[in-house]
Amino acid sequence: FAPTPISVASRLPQIVRNLRQGHTGELSLLTMGMQAAGNAARVFTTVTQIDDWVVLTGHVTALCLNGTLLLQIVVYWKATHHVNREVAEARANKKGQ
């Protein structure tokens, strides 16, 4: 039961921060995609092999949270690219001074 609150506590602040910033910073599309796919696999195996709603709830919660982060990466793709480019340019200018 403990992994579900820990998962929510670790993902929810990031989701809110992304919403407020309007970009996802350096979150990796590949990493979030693999995490969401892993959660989907866990949901599938839990539904087909285990009759435990507590375990299923945890995996569905993790899938929803990771899926939300994945969706944010896609939705904020252009804004994130723009922000990351500005940060890289600022760092380059700072080193050049």
Biopython code that builds the backbone (N, CA, C, O; Angstrom):
import numpy as np
from Bio.PDB.StructureBuilder import StructureBuilder

atoms = [
    (1, "PHE", "N", (0.817, -1.197, 0.000)),
    (1, "PHE", "CA", (0.000, 0.000, 0.000)),
    (1, "PHE", "C", (0.856, 1.255, 0.000)),
    (1, "PHE", "O", (0.425, 2.270, -0.546)),
    (2, "ALA", "N", (2.011, 1.236, 0.568)),
    (2, "ALA", "CA", (2.872, 2.423, 0.685)),
    (2, "ALA", "C", (3.356, 2.978, -0.651)),
    (2, "ALA", "O", (3.517, 4.194, -0.759)),
    (3, "PRO", "N", (3.596, 2.159, -1.673)),
    (3, "PRO", "CA", (4.089, 2.737, -2.928)),
    (3, "PRO", "C", (3.143, 3.743, -3.576)),
    (3, "PRO", "O", (3.608, 4.661, -4.251)),
    (4, "THR", "N", (1.829, 3.601, -3.394)),
    (4, "THR", "CA", (0.891, 4.524, -4.036)),
    (4, "THR", "C", (1.038, 5.943, -3.499)),
    (4, "THR", "O", (1.186, 6.864, -4.302)),
    (5, "PRO", "N", (1.006, 6.169, -2.193)),
    (5, "PRO", "CA", (1.204, 7.542, -1.710)),
    (5, "PRO", "C", (2.581, 8.100, -2.077)),
    (5, "PRO", "O", (2.718, 9.292, -2.354)),
    (6, "ILE", "N", (3.586, 7.247, -2.079)),
    (6, "ILE", "CA", (4.929, 7.698, -2.451)),
    (6, "ILE", "C", (4.946, 8.108, -3.918)),
    (6, "ILE", "O", (5.542, 9.127, -4.268)),
    (7, "SER", "N", (4.306, 7.337, -4.768)),
    (7, "SER", "CA", (4.224, 7.655, -6.191)),
    (7, "SER", "C", (3.509, 8.985, -6.407)),
    (7, "SER", "O", (3.972, 9.824, -7.180)),
    (8, "VAL", "N", (2.387, 9.177, -5.729)),
    (8, "VAL", "CA", (1.643, 10.428, -5.849)),
    (8, "VAL", "C", (2.478, 11.594, -5.345)),
    (8, "VAL", "O", (2.523, 12.649, -5.978)),
    (9, "ALA", "N", (3.135, 11.409, -4.216)),
    (9, "ALA", "CA", (3.945, 12.480, -3.633)),
    (9, "ALA", "C", (5.124, 12.853, -4.517)),
    (9, "ALA", "O", (5.586, 13.993, -4.477)),
    (10, "SER", "N", (5.614, 11.920, -5.307)),
    (10, "SER", "CA", (6.764, 12.225, -6.154)),
    (10, "SER", "C", (6.364, 12.787, -7.516)),
    (10, "SER", "O", (7.122, 13.559, -8.104)),
    (11, "ARG", "N", (5.210, 12.425, -8.022)),
    (11, "ARG", "CA", (4.800, 12.844, -9.372)),
    (11, "ARG", "C", (3.911, 14.085, -9.380)),
    (11, "ARG", "O", (4.045, 14.930, -10.266)),
    (12, "LEU", "N", (3.019, 14.208, -8.420)),
    (12, "LEU", "CA", (2.067, 15.305, -8.414)),
    (12, "LEU", "C", (2.731, 16.683, -8.387)),
    (12, "LEU", "O", (2.309, 17.563, -9.137)),
    (13, "PRO", "N", (3.754, 16.909, -7.551)),
    (13, "PRO", "CA", (4.411, 18.221, -7.580)),
    (13, "PRO", "C", (5.031, 18.542, -8.945)),
    (13, "PRO", "O", (5.020, 19.696, -9.373)),
    (14, "GLN", "N", (5.566, 17.534, -9.624)),
    (14, "GLN", "CA", (6.144, 17.759, -10.949)),
    (14, "GLN", "C", (5.065, 18.130, -11.956)),
    (14, "GLN", "O", (5.271, 19.013, -12.789)),
    (15, "ILE", "N", (3.926, 17.470, -11.885)),
    (15, "ILE", "CA", (2.817, 17.770, -12.786)),
    (15, "ILE", "C", (2.354, 19.213, -12.584)),
    (15, "ILE", "O", (2.153, 19.945, -13.553)),
    (16, "VAL", "N", (2.187, 19.616, -11.334)),
    (16, "VAL", "CA", (1.753, 20.982, -11.024)),
    (16, "VAL", "C", (2.804, 21.992, -11.478)),
    (16, "VAL", "O", (2.463, 23.028, -12.049)),
    (17, "ARG", "N", (4.058, 21.701, -11.231)),
    (17, "ARG", "CA", (5.137, 22.607, -11.647)),
    (17, "ARG", "C", (5.149, 22.787, -13.168)),
    (17, "ARG", "O", (5.303, 23.905, -13.660)),
    (18, "ASN", "N", (4.988, 21.702, -13.900)),
    (18, "ASN", "CA", (4.946, 21.795, -15.357)),
    (18, "ASN", "C", (3.785, 22.673, -15.814)),
    (18, "ASN", "O", (3.939, 23.482, -16.729)),
    (19, "LEU", "N", (2.630, 22.517, -15.184)),
    (19, "LEU", "CA", (1.473, 23.340, -15.532)),
    (19, "LEU", "C", (1.762, 24.814, -15.292)),
    (19, "LEU", "O", (1.434, 25.655, -16.129)),
    (20, "ARG", "N", (2.363, 25.129, -14.173)),
    (20, "ARG", "CA", (2.661, 26.529, -13.838)),
    (20, "ARG", "C", (3.727, 27.121, -14.752)),
    (20, "ARG", "O", (3.632, 28.285, -15.141)),
    (21, "GLN", "N", (4.741, 26.330, -15.097)),
    (21, "GLN", "CA", (5.838, 26.819, -15.942)),
    (21, "GLN", "C", (5.461, 26.863, -17.417)),
    (21, "GLN", "O", (5.959, 27.709, -18.160)),
    (22, "GLY", "N", (4.598, 25.972, -17.839)),
    (22, "GLY", "CA", (4.245, 25.889, -19.246)),
    (22, "GLY", "C", (5.275, 25.133, -20.074)),
    (22, "GLY", "O", (5.276, 25.222, -21.302)),
    (23, "HIS", "N", (6.145, 24.397, -19.409)),
    (23, "HIS", "CA", (7.122, 23.530, -20.082)),
    (23, "HIS", "C", (7.544, 22.436, -19.115)),
    (23, "HIS", "O", (7.230, 22.491, -17.926)),
    (24, "THR", "N", (8.260, 21.440, -19.632)),
    (24, "THR", "CA", (8.625, 20.290, -18.796)),
    (24, "THR", "C", (10.104, 20.230, -18.445)),
    (24, "THR", "O", (10.570, 19.233, -17.894)),
    (25, "GLY", "N", (10.843, 21.280, -18.757)),
    (25, "GLY", "CA", (12.258, 21.294, -18.385)),
    (25, "GLY", "C", (13.029, 20.204, -19.094)),
    (25, "GLY", "O", (13.024, 20.128, -20.323)),
    (26, "GLU", "N", (13.686, 19.366, -18.328)),
    (26, "GLU", "CA", (14.532, 18.335, -18.921)),
    (26, "GLU", "C", (13.967, 16.925, -18.745)),
    (26, "GLU", "O", (14.721, 15.952, -18.769)),
    (27, "LEU", "N", (12.658, 16.806, -18.570)),
    (27, "LEU", "CA", (12.056, 15.477, -18.499)),
    (27, "LEU", "C", (12.251, 14.767, -19.833)),
    (27, "LEU", "O", (12.114, 15.372, -20.896)),
    (28, "SER", "N", (12.564, 13.505, -19.767)),
    (28, "SER", "CA", (12.860, 12.726, -20.970)),
    (28, "SER", "C", (11.613, 12.019, -21.497)),
    (28, "SER", "O", (10.939, 11.294, -20.765)),
    (29, "LEU", "N", (11.319, 12.240, -22.770)),
    (29, "LEU", "CA", (10.208, 11.558, -23.424)),
    (29, "LEU", "C", (10.409, 10.043, -23.372)),
    (29, "LEU", "O", (9.470, 9.299, -23.088)),
    (30, "LEU", "N", (11.618, 9.596, -23.642)),
    (30, "LEU", "CA", (11.914, 8.168, -23.647)),
    (30, "LEU", "C", (11.712, 7.554, -22.252)),
    (30, "LEU", "O", (11.080, 6.507, -22.119)),
    (31, "THR", "N", (12.240, 8.196, -21.240)),
    (31, "THR", "CA", (12.123, 7.678, -19.881)),
    (31, "THR", "C", (10.669, 7.630, -19.426)),
    (31, "THR", "O", (10.218, 6.621, -18.885)),
    (32, "MET", "N", (9.937, 8.719, -19.645)),
    (32, "MET", "CA", (8.522, 8.741, -19.243)),
    (32, "MET", "C", (7.722, 7.723, -20.052)),
    (32, "MET", "O", (6.817, 7.081, -19.519)),
    (33, "GLY", "N", (8.050, 7.573, -21.324)),
    (33, "GLY", "CA", (7.363, 6.583, -22.154)),
    (33, "GLY", "C", (7.582, 5.173, -21.640)),
    (33, "GLY", "O", (6.650, 4.372, -21.572)),
    (34, "MET", "N", (8.830, 4.875, -21.275)),
    (34, "MET", "CA", (9.121, 3.534, -20.747)),
    (34, "MET", "C", (8.440, 3.308, -19.401)),
    (34, "MET", "O", (7.961, 2.207, -19.131)),
    (35, "GLN", "N", (8.392, 4.336, -18.553)),
    (35, "GLN", "CA", (7.722, 4.180, -17.266)),
    (35, "GLN", "C", (6.224, 3.953, -17.444)),
    (35, "GLN", "O", (5.638, 3.100, -16.779)),
    (36, "ALA", "N", (5.605, 4.722, -18.348)),
    (36, "ALA", "CA", (4.171, 4.545, -18.603)),
    (36, "ALA", "C", (3.901, 3.170, -19.204)),
    (36, "ALA", "O", (2.924, 2.518, -18.833)),
    (37, "ALA", "N", (4.747, 2.721, -20.123)),
    (37, "ALA", "CA", (4.577, 1.398, -20.714)),
    (37, "ALA", "C", (4.730, 0.305, -19.650)),
    (37, "ALA", "O", (3.985, -0.675, -19.648)),
    (38, "GLY", "N", (5.692, 0.479, -18.754)),
    (38, "GLY", "CA", (5.865, -0.480, -17.661)),
    (38, "GLY", "C", (4.651, -0.511, -16.744)),
    (38, "GLY", "O", (4.225, -1.579, -16.302)),
    (39, "ASN", "N", (4.095, 0.667, -16.459)),
    (39, "ASN", "CA", (2.878, 0.715, -15.644)),
    (39, "ASN", "C", (1.714, 0.047, -16.351)),
    (39, "ASN", "O", (0.928, -0.659, -15.720)),
    (40, "ALA", "N", (1.594, 0.263, -17.660)),
    (40, "ALA", "CA", (0.514, -0.375, -18.424)),
    (40, "ALA", "C", (0.664, -1.896, -18.385)),
    (40, "ALA", "O", (-0.325, -2.619, -18.263)),
    (41, "ALA", "N", (1.891, -2.370, -18.489)),
    (41, "ALA", "CA", (2.135, -3.821, -18.410)),
    (41, "ALA", "C", (1.754, -4.348, -17.032)),
    (41, "ALA", "O", (1.172, -5.427, -16.919)),
    (42, "ARG", "N", (2.077, -3.598, -15.991)),
    (42, "ARG", "CA", (1.721, -4.031, -14.633)),
    (42, "ARG", "C", (0.213, -4.076, -14.450)),
    (42, "ARG", "O", (-0.318, -4.998, -13.830)),
    (43, "VAL", "N", (-0.482, -3.069, -14.995)),
    (43, "VAL", "CA", (-1.943, -3.072, -14.916)),
    (43, "VAL", "C", (-2.491, -4.303, -15.625)),
    (43, "VAL", "O", (-3.359, -4.996, -15.093)),
    (44, "PHE", "N", (-1.990, -4.574, -16.818)),
    (44, "PHE", "CA", (-2.455, -5.736, -17.583)),
    (44, "PHE", "C", (-2.224, -7.038, -16.820)),
    (44, "PHE", "O", (-3.137, -7.855, -16.693)),
    (45, "THR", "N", (-1.017, -7.232, -16.317)),
    (45, "THR", "CA", (-0.734, -8.493, -15.617)),
    (45, "THR", "C", (-1.516, -8.595, -14.311)),
    (45, "THR", "O", (-1.913, -9.690, -13.912)),
    (46, "THR", "N", (-1.737, -7.477, -13.650)),
    (46, "THR", "CA", (-2.520, -7.505, -12.416)),
    (46, "THR", "C", (-3.966, -7.892, -12.708)),
    (46, "THR", "O", (-4.562, -8.680, -11.974)),
    (47, "VAL", "N", (-4.526, -7.340, -13.778)),
    (47, "VAL", "CA", (-5.910, -7.657, -14.147)),
    (47, "VAL", "C", (-6.043, -9.110, -14.566)),
    (47, "VAL", "O", (-7.021, -9.772, -14.220)),
    (48, "THR", "N", (-5.066, -9.609, -15.309)),
    (48, "THR", "CA", (-5.198, -10.964, -15.851)),
    (48, "THR", "C", (-4.733, -12.066, -14.902)),
    (48, "THR", "O", (-5.172, -13.208, -15.031)),
    (49, "GLN", "N", (-3.850, -11.746, -13.951)),
    (49, "GLN", "CA", (-3.270, -12.811, -13.143)),
    (49, "GLN", "C", (-3.535, -12.702, -11.643)),
    (49, "GLN", "O", (-3.456, -13.700, -10.926)),
    (50, "ILE", "N", (-3.844, -11.514, -11.172)),
    (50, "ILE", "CA", (-4.002, -11.315, -9.724)),
    (50, "ILE", "C", (-5.348, -10.658, -9.469)),
    (50, "ILE", "O", (-5.717, -9.709, -10.160)),
    (51, "ASP", "N", (-6.064, -11.143, -8.507)),
    (51, "ASP", "CA", (-7.349, -10.556, -8.142)),
    (51, "ASP", "C", (-7.165, -9.719, -6.878)),
    (51, "ASP", "O", (-7.656, -10.079, -5.808)),
    (52, "ASP", "N", (-6.457, -8.604, -7.009)),
    (52, "ASP", "CA", (-6.168, -7.749, -5.860)),
    (52, "ASP", "C", (-6.387, -6.294, -6.261)),
    (52, "ASP", "O", (-5.574, -5.719, -6.984)),
    (53, "TRP", "N", (-7.475, -5.703, -5.797)),
    (53, "TRP", "CA", (-7.812, -4.338, -6.201)),
    (53, "TRP", "C", (-6.848, -3.304, -5.616)),
    (53, "TRP", "O", (-6.670, -2.234, -6.197)),
    (54, "VAL", "N", (-6.225, -3.609, -4.480)),
    (54, "VAL", "CA", (-5.275, -2.667, -3.886)),
    (54, "VAL", "C", (-4.039, -2.544, -4.777)),
    (54, "VAL", "O", (-3.574, -1.439, -5.056)),
    (55, "VAL", "N", (-3.521, -3.671, -5.216)),
    (55, "VAL", "CA", (-2.364, -3.669, -6.118)),
    (55, "VAL", "C", (-2.741, -2.993, -7.435)),
    (55, "VAL", "O", (-1.979, -2.185, -7.966)),
    (56, "LEU", "N", (-3.917, -3.327, -7.953)),
    (56, "LEU", "CA", (-4.380, -2.727, -9.207)),
    (56, "LEU", "C", (-4.521, -1.216, -9.076)),
    (56, "LEU", "O", (-4.136, -0.480, -9.985)),
    (57, "THR", "N", (-5.059, -0.749, -7.975)),
    (57, "THR", "CA", (-5.216, 0.693, -7.750)),
    (57, "THR", "C", (-3.867, 1.397, -7.766)),
    (57, "THR", "O", (-3.733, 2.480, -8.335)),
    (58, "GLY", "N", (-2.886, 0.793, -7.152)),
    (58, "GLY", "CA", (-1.545, 1.384, -7.152)),
    (58, "GLY", "C", (-0.963, 1.500, -8.550)),
    (58, "GLY", "O", (-0.391, 2.528, -8.911)),
    (59, "HIS", "N", (-1.113, 0.438, -9.335)),
    (59, "HIS", "CA", (-0.570, 0.455, -10.694)),
    (59, "HIS", "C", (-1.344, 1.411, -11.602)),
    (59, "HIS", "O", (-0.747, 2.082, -12.444)),
    (60, "VAL", "N", (-2.650, 1.476, -11.441)),
    (60, "VAL", "CA", (-3.455, 2.411, -12.238)),
    (60, "VAL", "C", (-3.111, 3.856, -11.861)),
    (60, "VAL", "O", (-3.027, 4.722, -12.732)),
    (61, "THR", "N", (-2.916, 4.110, -10.590)),
    (61, "THR", "CA", (-2.529, 5.453, -10.146)),
    (61, "THR", "C", (-1.189, 5.849, -10.744)),
    (61, "THR", "O", (-1.040, 6.963, -11.248)),
    (62, "ALA", "N", (-0.220, 4.956, -10.694)),
    (62, "ALA", "CA", (1.097, 5.238, -11.268)),
    (62, "ALA", "C", (1.001, 5.452, -12.773)),
    (62, "ALA", "O", (1.668, 6.331, -13.319)),
    (63, "LEU", "N", (0.174, 4.654, -13.448)),
    (63, "LEU", "CA", (-0.019, 4.825, -14.894)),
    (63, "LEU", "C", (-0.628, 6.187, -15.202)),
    (63, "LEU", "O", (-0.197, 6.859, -16.139)),
    (64, "CYS", "N", (-1.609, 6.596, -14.439)),
    (64, "CYS", "CA", (-2.238, 7.904, -14.666)),
    (64, "CYS", "C", (-1.240, 9.043, -14.450)),
    (64, "CYS", "O", (-1.189, 9.982, -15.245)),
    (65, "LEU", "N", (-0.461, 8.964, -13.398)),
    (65, "LEU", "CA", (0.514, 10.020, -13.115)),
    (65, "LEU", "C", (1.614, 10.068, -14.181)),
    (65, "LEU", "O", (1.934, 11.138, -14.699)),
    (66, "ASN", "N", (2.186, 8.915, -14.503)),
    (66, "ASN", "CA", (3.234, 8.882, -15.524)),
    (66, "ASN", "C", (2.673, 9.209, -16.901)),
    (66, "ASN", "O", (3.352, 9.829, -17.719)),
    (67, "GLY", "N", (1.446, 8.798, -17.157)),
    (67, "GLY", "CA", (0.797, 9.146, -18.414)),
    (67, "GLY", "C", (0.563, 10.645, -18.532)),
    (67, "GLY", "O", (0.701, 11.219, -19.612)),
    (68, "THR", "N", (0.208, 11.274, -17.420)),
    (68, "THR", "CA", (0.036, 12.730, -17.415)),
    (68, "THR", "C", (1.347, 13.429, -17.708)),
    (68, "THR", "O", (1.380, 14.377, -18.494)),
    (69, "LEU", "N", (2.427, 12.979, -17.092)),
    (69, "LEU", "CA", (3.743, 13.569, -17.376)),
    (69, "LEU", "C", (4.137, 13.356, -18.830)),
    (69, "LEU", "O", (4.689, 14.255, -19.464)),
    (70, "LEU", "N", (3.860, 12.183, -19.355)),
    (70, "LEU", "CA", (4.159, 11.892, -20.757)),
    (70, "LEU", "C", (3.353, 12.823, -21.667)),
    (70, "LEU", "O", (3.891, 13.369, -22.630)),
    (71, "LEU", "N", (2.092, 13.000, -21.367)),
    (71, "LEU", "CA", (1.247, 13.894, -22.150)),
    (71, "LEU", "C", (1.762, 15.336, -22.074)),
    (71, "LEU", "O", (1.768, 16.050, -23.076)),
    (72, "GLN", "N", (2.189, 15.754, -20.888)),
    (72, "GLN", "CA", (2.742, 17.100, -20.753)),
    (72, "GLN", "C", (3.984, 17.283, -21.612)),
    (72, "GLN", "O", (4.169, 18.339, -22.218)),
    (73, "ILE", "N", (4.828, 16.275, -21.669)),
    (73, "ILE", "CA", (6.027, 16.373, -22.514)),
    (73, "ILE", "C", (5.631, 16.608, -23.961)),
    (73, "ILE", "O", (6.236, 17.435, -24.644)),
    (74, "VAL", "N", (4.627, 15.894, -24.430)),
    (74, "VAL", "CA", (4.183, 16.042, -25.820)),
    (74, "VAL", "C", (3.522, 17.406, -26.042)),
    (74, "VAL", "O", (3.817, 18.086, -27.025)),
    (75, "VAL", "N", (2.637, 17.799, -25.140)),
    (75, "VAL", "CA", (1.908, 19.058, -25.293)),
    (75, "VAL", "C", (2.846, 20.266, -25.208)),
    (75, "VAL", "O", (2.694, 21.223, -25.968)),
    (76, "TYR", "N", (3.804, 20.225, -24.295)),
    (76, "TYR", "CA", (4.716, 21.347, -24.082)),
    (76, "TYR", "C", (6.018, 21.210, -24.877)),
    (76, "TYR", "O", (6.990, 21.906, -24.581)),
    (77, "TRP", "N", (6.053, 20.338, -25.867)),
    (77, "TRP", "CA", (7.283, 20.040, -26.605)),
    (77, "TRP", "C", (7.960, 21.297, -27.140)),
    (77, "TRP", "O", (9.149, 21.504, -26.899)),
    (78, "LYS", "N", (7.230, 22.133, -27.857)),
    (78, "LYS", "CA", (7.821, 23.337, -28.460)),
    (78, "LYS", "C", (8.267, 24.332, -27.401)),
    (78, "LYS", "O", (9.356, 24.896, -27.501)),
    (79, "ALA", "N", (7.440, 24.551, -26.390)),
    (79, "ALA", "CA", (7.799, 25.491, -25.326)),
    (79, "ALA", "C", (9.034, 25.009, -24.571)),
    (79, "ALA", "O", (9.907, 25.807, -24.229)),
    (80, "THR", "N", (9.106, 23.720, -24.314)),
    (80, "THR", "CA", (10.258, 23.153, -23.611)),
    (80, "THR", "C", (11.525, 23.311, -24.445)),
    (80, "THR", "O", (12.577, 23.679, -23.922)),
    (81, "HIS", "N", (11.420, 23.033, -25.741)),
    (81, "HIS", "CA", (12.571, 23.196, -26.628)),
    (81, "HIS", "C", (13.050, 24.643, -26.620)),
    (81, "HIS", "O", (14.254, 24.897, -26.570)),
    (82, "HIS", "N", (12.127, 25.581, -26.669)),
    (82, "HIS", "CA", (12.470, 27.010, -26.661)),
    (82, "HIS", "C", (13.176, 27.392, -25.350)),
    (82, "HIS", "O", (14.207, 28.065, -25.373)),
    (83, "VAL", "N", (12.629, 26.969, -24.231)),
    (83, "VAL", "CA", (13.223, 27.283, -22.922)),
    (83, "VAL", "C", (14.603, 26.653, -22.791)),
    (83, "VAL", "O", (15.541, 27.305, -22.332)),
    (84, "ASN", "N", (14.737, 25.396, -23.187)),
    (84, "ASN", "CA", (16.038, 24.729, -23.088)),
    (84, "ASN", "C", (17.080, 25.393, -23.980)),
    (84, "ASN", "O", (18.256, 25.456, -23.620)),
    (85, "ARG", "N", (16.656, 25.889, -25.141)),
    (85, "ARG", "CA", (17.584, 26.596, -26.029)),
    (85, "ARG", "C", (18.037, 27.913, -25.382)),
    (85, "ARG", "O", (19.216, 28.262, -25.447)),
    (86, "GLU", "N", (17.112, 28.632, -24.765)),
    (86, "GLU", "CA", (17.465, 29.876, -24.074)),
    (86, "GLU", "C", (18.437, 29.618, -22.926)),
    (86, "GLU", "O", (19.387, 30.376, -22.734)),
    (87, "VAL", "N", (18.205, 28.566, -22.175)),
    (87, "VAL", "CA", (19.095, 28.218, -21.064)),
    (87, "VAL", "C", (20.489, 27.883, -21.587)),
    (87, "VAL", "O", (21.487, 28.322, -21.015)),
    (88, "ALA", "N", (20.563, 27.116, -22.660)),
    (88, "ALA", "CA", (21.857, 26.749, -23.247)),
    (88, "ALA", "C", (22.596, 27.994, -23.749)),
    (88, "ALA", "O", (23.808, 28.113, -23.568)),
    (89, "GLU", "N", (21.868, 28.920, -24.379)),
    (89, "GLU", "CA", (22.494, 30.143, -24.864)),
    (89, "GLU", "C", (22.996, 31.012, -23.713)),
    (89, "GLU", "O", (24.077, 31.595, -23.799)),
    (90, "ALA", "N", (22.215, 31.100, -22.639)),
    (90, "ALA", "CA", (22.630, 31.862, -21.472)),
    (90, "ALA", "C", (23.877, 31.274, -20.839)),
    (90, "ALA", "O", (24.771, 32.010, -20.421)),
    (91, "ARG", "N", (23.941, 29.961, -20.766)),
    (91, "ARG", "CA", (25.138, 29.311, -20.228)),
    (91, "ARG", "C", (26.354, 29.560, -21.106)),
    (91, "ARG", "O", (27.452, 29.800, -20.604)),
    (92, "ALA", "N", (26.157, 29.504, -22.417)),
    (92, "ALA", "CA", (27.259, 29.750, -23.358)),
    (92, "ALA", "C", (27.743, 31.183, -23.249)),
    (92, "ALA", "O", (28.947, 31.441, -23.283)),
    (93, "ASN", "N", (26.811, 32.116, -23.120)),
    (93, "ASN", "CA", (27.197, 33.526, -22.977)),
    (93, "ASN", "C", (27.926, 33.775, -21.669)),
    (93, "ASN", "O", (28.864, 34.571, -21.615)),
    (94, "LYS", "N", (27.497, 33.097, -20.622)),
    (94, "LYS", "CA", (28.146, 33.256, -19.314)),
    (94, "LYS", "C", (29.579, 32.727, -19.337)),
    (94, "LYS", "O", (30.478, 33.323, -18.743)),
    (95, "LYS", "N", (29.785, 31.601, -20.029)),
    (95, "LYS", "CA", (31.141, 31.050, -20.144)),
    (95, "LYS", "C", (32.023, 31.919, -21.013)),
    (95, "LYS", "O", (33.234, 31.975, -20.800)),
    (96, "GLY", "N", (31.443, 32.596, -21.985)),
    (96, "GLY", "CA", (32.217, 33.424, -22.913)),
    (96, "GLY", "C", (32.623, 34.760, -22.326)),
    (96, "GLY", "O", (33.450, 35.453, -22.917)),
    (97, "GLN", "N", (32.078, 35.143, -21.197)),
    (97, "GLN", "CA", (32.413, 36.456, -20.612)),
    (97, "GLN", "C", (33.694, 36.437, -19.852)),
    (97, "GLN", "O", (34.104, 37.461, -19.306)),
]
sb = StructureBuilder()
sb.init_structure("model")
sb.init_model(0)
sb.init_chain("A")
sb.init_seg("    ")
for serial, (resi, resn, name, xyz) in enumerate(atoms, 1):
    if name == "N":
        sb.init_residue(resn, " ", resi, " ")
    sb.init_atom(name, np.array(xyz, "f"), 0.0, 1.0, " ", f" {name:<3s}", serial, name[0])
structure = sb.get_structure()
